[in-house]
Amino acid sequence: MLVKFSLVFFVFLFVGCSENTNEQELEYINVLSVSLDGSSYSSNISEIKVNTSLKISFSKALNPEVFKNSIIISPISGKIDSLVYLNNSTTVEIFLNLEYSTEYNIKINGLIGLNGETIMEPLEIIFTTQEDEIIKSKQPCINVNDCLQSKSFTNPTGTGNFNFFSNYPLYEDKAKWENLEKAIIVIHGASINPDDYFTYLTTSIESMGISDKTILLAPHFKDSPLENDDLYWSSLGYRDGKVSNGNVNISSFEILDLMIERLSNRFFFPVLNEIIITGQSSGGRFVHTYAAGNRSESLFADINFEYIVSESQYFYYPTAERIDQQTNNLYSTTNCSAINIWPYGFQASPSYVADIGKNLFDERFVNRNITYLLGNGSGADNTLNNTNCAAILSGSSRYIRGENIFRYMDLKFSNHKHKKVVAEGISHNGSAIYNSSAFKNLILQLYTN
C-alpha cells in the first residue's frame, strides 16, 4: 500500500509541475486603447460614419501577416479597405467601409503577436453607423431667405467665413446626392447681390424642369465684413481673382476651387458630371479669366466644365491686337499701355494667375469651353466704361465688346473652343438675360451633350 501511494503522489507532482510550466511559457498581448472615428471607444455607440477608422494600440508588436485574419466583422457588409501599422507595429489603424444604419460587431481573437503571443482577452467592439441620408426626392430650396449657407475656409494665413446661397446643402457630411448630375455656379456683379442672382437662376431652372438634378450655388463675395471672421474683397477685387482683405488672404478664384473640390467628391456627389460657371457683368469678368486660371478643371477629368460670360464689358486678350470696328479686322494698337494690364492682358495679374505663367494661361484660355452670352438690346447702359483707353479699344458698347472678343478669337485662334449666343432685345439686365430663351436653350443643350 505504501508503494502504491508513493507512485500516485509522484505522478500527481509530475503532472502539476508540467501544467505550471506551460502556463509560465504562454505569452500574452494586451489591448492598451481603442478609438473609433477619432474618439475613444465606448460600448454600443452610434452615429458612426460609414467610412471610418478603428485604431487599436497593443502592448506588443503585431504580426501583420496573421492579424488581418483574426478580425471578424458581422454582418459581412462591413469591409476592410486597408490596415496601417504604426509605432513599430504596436498600433494598427483599420480603415472600414460600412453600410448605413447597421449595427456592427467586430471581434479580434487568437495568436496576433509578432512572436506568437495571443490576445489576453478577445476584443469585441459594437457600434451602429449613421442613418442613410441619400435623399432622392427632397425638394430643392427655392425661397432665397431659407437658402443661405456658410463655410469656413482655411489657408496658411488663417480661417475665414464665406457665405453662399444654395438650393441643396453643399457641406452636409451625412448626405449623398445621387440625384444631382449638374452644378450651376452664378457669380454676382458689382452690386454684390448674390441673393438676386440666386433668385434669377432659381426661376430659370425651375421653368426648365431641371432643378431636381441641379445644384445651384451663388457665392457672396462681400466688399466689407459683417462679422469679424468674414472673408471680404474691397474695391471689387473679387472679380479679378485678388486675395481677400483683412487678416485672412485668400484668392476669390481659390474660393471657387474649394467649392468645386467638394462638388467633385464622389462620396457626396457620385453622379455629378458637369459644372457650369456663369457670371453677369462684373461676374462675367470674373468668369472670363477664371476659365483659364482655375486649378479645378485639370484636376477633375471626369467632369465637364463650361463657362458662360454674360454681358461683360471687360475681356482678356492674349495679344495687344484688337478689332477695328470699321473693317472688322485685327489691328495692332498703339498709345494705350493699359491693354496689357490685367484683366485686359496678363501684366499685373494676381498671384493666383501669375503663378501659372502667361503661356499656360493663354493655352488654357484658347482651349476651354467659354460661351459669350450677349444682349443686343438698345437700352441705356449707365455703367459702361468709356474713360479707360483699354475699355474704349474693346468696342463702342457692351454688346460690341462681346462681338469683338469672339471675332478676335476666330481670326487669331482658328482652333479655339469659344462660342457666342445672342439674347435678342435684352439690354444690360441680369434677370432678363438669365430668364431669356437664349440662356435656357444654351443650358438645355449643354445638359444633353
C-alpha positions in Angstrom: 0.0 0.0 0.0 2.8 2.3 0.8 4.4 1.8 -2.6 1.2 2.4 -4.4 0.5 5.7 -2.6 4.0 6.9 -3.4 3.6 6.2 -7.1 0.3 8.1 -7.2 1.8 11.1 -5.3 4.8 11.1 -7.7 2.5 11.2 -10.8 0.5 14.0 -9.3 3.6 16.1 -8.7 4.8 15.5 -12.2 1.6 16.5 -13.9 1.1 19.5 -11.7 4.6 20.8 -12.5 4.1 20.2 -16.2 0.9 22.3 -16.2 2.5 25.2 -14.3 5.4 25.2 -16.7 3.1 25.6 -19.7 1.3 28.5 -18.1 4.5 30.3 -17.5 5.7 29.8 -21.1 2.4 31.1 -22.7 2.9 34.7 -23.7 0.0 37.3 -23.9 -0.6 40.6 -25.7 -2.8 43.2 -24.1 -5.1 45.9 -25.6 -4.0 49.4 -24.4 -6.5 51.6 -26.1 -9.2 51.7 -28.7 -10.5 54.7 -30.7 -13.3 54.7 -33.3 -14.0 57.5 -35.7 -11.2 59.6 -34.0 -12.7 59.3 -30.5 -12.2 56.9 -27.6 -14.4 53.8 -27.9 -17.2 53.2 -25.5 -19.6 50.3 -25.9 -22.6 50.4 -28.2 -22.0 53.9 -29.6 -24.0 55.1 -32.6 -23.9 57.6 -35.5 -20.5 56.3 -36.7 -19.6 57.4 -40.2 -19.8 54.7 -42.9 -16.2 55.5 -44.0 -14.4 55.5 -40.7 -11.3 54.1 -39.0 -10.7 51.9 -35.9 -7.3 52.4 -34.2 -6.1 49.9 -31.6 -2.9 50.0 -29.5 -1.4 46.8 -28.1 1.3 46.1 -25.5 3.5 44.3 -28.0 4.1 44.3 -31.8 1.6 42.6 -34.1 2.2 40.1 -36.8 0.7 41.8 -39.9 0.5 38.5 -41.8 -1.9 36.9 -39.4 -3.6 39.9 -37.7 -6.0 40.7 -40.6 -7.3 37.1 -40.5 -8.1 37.4 -36.8 -10.6 40.2 -37.4 -14.2 39.0 -37.7 -16.8 41.6 -38.8 -20.5 40.9 -38.5 -22.6 41.4 -40.6 -20.4 40.7 -43.7 -21.5 44.0 -45.3 -18.6 45.6 -43.4 -15.4 45.7 -45.4 -11.8 46.5 -44.6 -10.3 49.0 -47.0 -6.8 48.9 -45.6 -4.7 48.4 -42.5 -1.9 50.8 -41.5 0.6 49.7 -38.8 2.2 52.3 -36.6 4.7 52.6 -33.7 6.7 49.6 -34.8 3.5 47.6 -35.4 2.2 48.0 -31.8 -0.6 50.1 -33.2 -2.9 49.3 -36.1 -5.4 51.6 -37.9 -8.2 49.7 -39.7 -10.0 51.7 -42.3 -13.5 50.5 -42.7 -16.2 50.7 -45.5 -19.6 50.1 -43.9 -23.3 50.4 -44.7 -25.7 53.0 -43.3 -28.0 52.3 -40.3 -26.3 49.0 -39.4 -25.1 47.5 -36.0 -21.6 46.1 -36.4 -19.8 43.6 -34.2 -16.0 43.4 -34.7 -14.1 40.7 -32.8 -10.4 40.1 -32.6 -9.1 36.9 -31.1 -6.2 34.4 -31.3 -2.5 34.5 -31.9 -1.8 38.0 -33.2 1.6 38.9 -31.7 4.8 39.1 -33.8 6.3 36.3 -31.6 3.1 34.2 -31.4 1.5 36.0 -28.5 -2.2 35.6 -28.0 -4.6 38.3 -27.1 -5.2 38.2 -23.3 -9.0 38.6 -23.7 -11.0 38.5 -27.0 -11.7 42.1 -28.1 -15.3 42.9 -29.0 -16.4 46.3 -30.5 -20.1 47.0 -31.1 -21.4 50.2 -32.7 -24.1 51.4 -35.1 -23.5 53.5 -38.2 -25.2 56.7 -39.1 -28.6 56.8 -40.8 -28.6 56.9 -44.6 -29.3 60.4 -45.9 -29.4 59.6 -49.6 -32.4 61.9 -50.5 -33.6 61.4 -54.0 -36.9 63.0 -53.5 -36.0 66.0 -51.4 -37.3 69.3 -52.8 -34.7 72.0 -53.6 -34.7 75.2 -51.6 -36.3 77.9 -53.7 -37.0 80.7 -51.2 -33.8 82.7 -51.0 -34.4 83.6 -47.4 -34.1 79.9 -46.5 -31.2 79.0 -48.7 -28.2 80.9 -47.1 -25.3 78.6 -46.2 -21.8 79.3 -44.9 -18.4 77.6 -44.8 -15.1 78.3 -43.0 -12.2 78.2 -45.4 -8.6 77.8 -44.2 -5.2 78.6 -45.9 -1.8 79.4 -44.4 -2.9 82.9 -43.5 -5.8 81.8 -41.3 -9.5 80.9 -41.4 -12.4 83.0 -42.7 -16.1 82.5 -43.0 -17.7 82.6 -46.5 -21.4 82.8 -47.3 -23.3 81.5 -50.3 -26.8 80.6 -51.4 -27.6 77.0 -52.5 -30.7 75.0 -53.3 -29.2 71.9 -51.8 -26.8 71.5 -48.8 -23.2 71.6 -50.1 -21.4 70.7 -46.9 -23.7 68.2 -45.3 -21.4 65.3 -44.3 -24.3 62.8 -44.0 -25.8 63.5 -47.4 -25.0 61.5 -50.6 -26.7 63.3 -53.5 -27.4 60.5 -56.1 -29.9 62.8 -58.0 -27.6 65.7 -58.7 -26.0 65.4 -62.1 -25.2 69.1 -62.8 -24.0 72.1 -60.9 -24.5 75.7 -61.9 -22.5 78.4 -60.1 -23.5 82.0 -60.7 -21.2 84.9 -59.9 -22.8 88.3 -59.0 -21.9 91.6 -60.4 -20.6 94.9 -58.9 -23.8 95.3 -56.9 -22.8 92.4 -54.7 -26.2 90.9 -54.8 -25.9 87.1 -54.8 -29.4 86.7 -53.4 -30.8 88.3 -56.6 -28.8 86.1 -58.9 -29.8 83.0 -56.9 -33.4 84.0 -57.4 -32.9 84.7 -61.2 -31.3 81.3 -61.7 -33.8 79.5 -59.5 -36.7 80.9 -61.6 -34.9 79.9 -64.8 -34.0 76.3 -63.8 -37.4 75.7 -62.3 -39.1 76.7 -65.6 -36.8 74.3 -67.4 -37.7 71.4 -65.1 -34.1 70.7 -64.2 -34.0 71.7 -60.5 -34.3 68.1 -59.3 -30.9 67.2 -60.8 -29.1 70.6 -60.5 -27.3 72.1 -57.5 -27.3 75.9 -57.8 -24.7 77.9 -56.0 -24.5 81.7 -55.7 -21.3 82.8 -53.8 -21.3 86.0 -51.9 -18.0 88.0 -52.3 -18.6 90.6 -49.6 -17.0 94.0 -50.0 -16.9 94.6 -46.2 -17.1 92.2 -43.2 -20.4 91.9 -41.4 -18.7 89.7 -38.8 -15.1 89.7 -37.6 -14.2 86.4 -39.3 -15.9 87.2 -42.7 -13.9 87.0 -45.9 -14.3 90.1 -48.0 -12.8 91.9 -51.0 -12.8 95.6 -51.2 -12.9 97.7 -54.4 -14.4 94.7 -56.3 -11.2 92.8 -56.0 -13.1 89.5 -56.2 -13.8 89.9 -59.9 -10.1 89.8 -60.7 -9.0 86.9 -58.5 -7.3 89.1 -55.9 -6.8 87.9 -52.3 -9.3 88.9 -49.6 -8.7 91.8 -47.3 -8.3 91.7 -43.6 -6.3 89.1 -41.6 -7.0 86.2 -44.0 -5.8 86.5 -47.5 -7.3 84.0 -50.0 -8.0 84.5 -53.7 -11.6 84.7 -54.8 -10.6 82.2 -57.5 -9.3 79.8 -54.8 -12.7 80.0 -53.0 -14.4 78.7 -56.1 -11.8 75.9 -56.4 -12.6 74.8 -52.9 -16.3 74.7 -53.6 -15.7 72.7 -56.8 -13.5 70.4 -54.9 -16.5 69.5 -52.7 -18.7 69.0 -55.8 -16.1 66.7 -57.3 -16.1 64.4 -54.2 -17.6 61.1 -55.4 -18.8 60.2 -52.0 -21.1 63.2 -51.7 -21.9 63.8 -55.4 -21.4 60.4 -57.0 -23.1 61.2 -60.4 -22.2 64.8 -60.9 -20.7 65.1 -64.4 -20.9 68.8 -65.4 -20.2 72.1 -63.7 -21.4 75.3 -65.4 -19.9 78.6 -64.1 -21.6 81.8 -65.2 -21.4 85.4 -64.2 -23.2 88.6 -65.2 -21.4 91.9 -65.9 -18.6 92.1 -63.3 -19.4 88.4 -62.6 -18.7 87.8 -66.3 -15.4 89.5 -65.9 -14.6 87.0 -63.1 -15.6 84.0 -65.2 -13.7 85.1 -68.3 -10.4 84.9 -66.5 -11.2 82.2 -64.0 -12.0 79.9 -67.0 -8.3 79.9 -67.9 -6.8 80.5 -64.5 -8.5 77.9 -62.3 -6.8 74.8 -61.0 -10.0 72.7 -60.9 -10.7 71.7 -64.5 -7.3 70.0 -64.9 -7.8 68.1 -61.7 -11.2 66.5 -62.4 -11.1 65.0 -65.8 -14.4 63.1 -65.3 -16.3 66.4 -65.0 -17.1 68.6 -68.0 -16.6 72.3 -67.3 -18.4 75.1 -69.1 -18.0 78.9 -68.7 -20.7 81.4 -69.6 -19.6 85.0 -69.7 -22.8 87.1 -69.6 -23.0 90.8 -70.7 -19.4 91.6 -69.5 -17.7 94.7 -70.9 -14.2 93.6 -69.9 -12.4 90.9 -71.8 -8.9 89.3 -71.6 -6.9 89.3 -74.9 -3.8 87.2 -75.2 -2.1 89.8 -77.5 -2.2 93.6 -78.0 -4.3 93.3 -81.1 -7.9 94.4 -81.2 -10.8 94.5 -83.7 -11.1 97.6 -85.9 -14.8 98.4 -85.7 -14.9 99.9 -89.2 -13.2 97.0 -91.1 -14.0 94.2 -88.6 -10.3 93.0 -88.9 -7.4 92.8 -86.5 -5.0 95.7 -86.0 -2.2 96.4 -83.6 -3.0 99.1 -81.0 -0.7 102.0 -80.0 -0.7 104.6 -77.3 -2.6 102.5 -74.7 -0.3 100.6 -72.4 -3.3 99.6 -70.3 -4.4 97.0 -72.9 -1.6 94.8 -71.5 -2.7 95.2 -67.8 -4.9 92.7 -66.1 -7.7 91.9 -66.9 -7.2 93.1 -70.5 -3.8 91.5 -70.6 -1.5 89.3 -68.4 0.6 92.0 -66.8 0.0 92.7 -63.1 -2.2 89.6 -62.9 -3.0 88.4 -59.3 -0.6 85.9 -57.8 -3.1 83.1 -58.2 -2.9 83.6 -62.0 0.7 84.8 -62.3 2.0 81.6 -60.8 0.6 79.7 -63.8 2.6 81.8 -66.3 1.3 83.5 -69.4 2.0 80.7 -71.9 -0.1 78.1 -70.0 -2.8 80.6 -69.1 -3.2 81.5 -72.8 -3.2 77.9 -73.9 -6.0 77.1 -71.4 -7.8 80.3 -72.5 -8.0 79.1 -76.1 -8.9 75.5 -75.3 -11.5 75.9 -72.6 -15.3 75.9 -73.2 -16.2 79.6 -73.0 -19.6 80.9 -74.2 -20.2 84.7 -74.6 -23.8 85.4 -73.8 -24.6 88.8 -75.3 -27.6 91.0 -75.0 -28.1 93.3 -78.1 -30.8 95.5 -76.6 -30.7 99.2 -77.1 -31.4 100.2 -73.5 -29.3 102.7 -71.6 -26.0 101.3 -70.1 -25.0 103.8 -67.4 -22.1 101.6 -66.1 -20.3 101.3 -69.4 -16.7 102.3 -69.1 -15.9 104.9 -71.7 -12.9 106.6 -69.9 -10.2 103.9 -69.9 -8.4 103.5 -73.2 -8.3 99.8 -72.9 -12.0 99.6 -72.4 -12.7 102.0 -75.3 -10.5 100.0 -77.7 -12.6 96.9 -76.8 -15.6 98.4 -78.6 -18.2 101.1 -78.5 -20.8 99.2 -76.5 -21.1 96.3 -74.2 -22.7 94.2 -76.9 -20.0 95.2 -79.5 -17.2 94.3 -77.0 -18.7 90.8 -76.7 -18.9 90.5 -80.5 -15.3 91.8 -80.8 -13.7 89.3 -78.5 -15.4 86.4 -80.3 -14.3 87.9 -83.7 -10.8 88.2 -82.3 -10.8 84.5 -81.3 -12.0 83.5 -84.8 -9.3 85.5 -86.5 -6.4 84.8 -84.1 -7.0 81.2 -83.0 -8.9 79.1 -85.5 -9.0 76.1 -83.3 -10.5 77.8 -80.2 -13.4 76.4 -78.2 -15.3 79.6 -77.6 -18.9 80.1 -78.6 -21.3 83.0 -78.9 -25.0 83.2 -78.0 -27.1 86.4 -78.5 -30.2 87.1 -76.4 -32.2 89.2 -78.8 -33.5 92.5 -77.5 -32.1 92.1 -74.0 -30.2 95.1 -72.5 -27.9 95.0 -69.5 -30.2 93.2 -67.2 -29.3 90.0 -65.1 -32.9 88.9 -64.5 -33.8 89.2 -68.2 -30.7 87.6 -69.6 -30.9 84.5 -67.3 -34.6 84.0 -68.0 -34.2 84.5 -71.7 -34.9 81.8 -74.2 -31.3 82.1 -75.4 -29.9 81.2 -72.0 -32.4 78.4 -71.4 -31.7 76.9 -74.8 -28.0 77.0 -74.1 -28.3 75.3 -70.7 -30.6 72.6 -72.1 -28.1 72.0 -75.0 -25.3 71.6 -72.5 -27.3 69.2 -70.4 -27.9 66.9 -73.4 -24.5 67.0 -74.9 
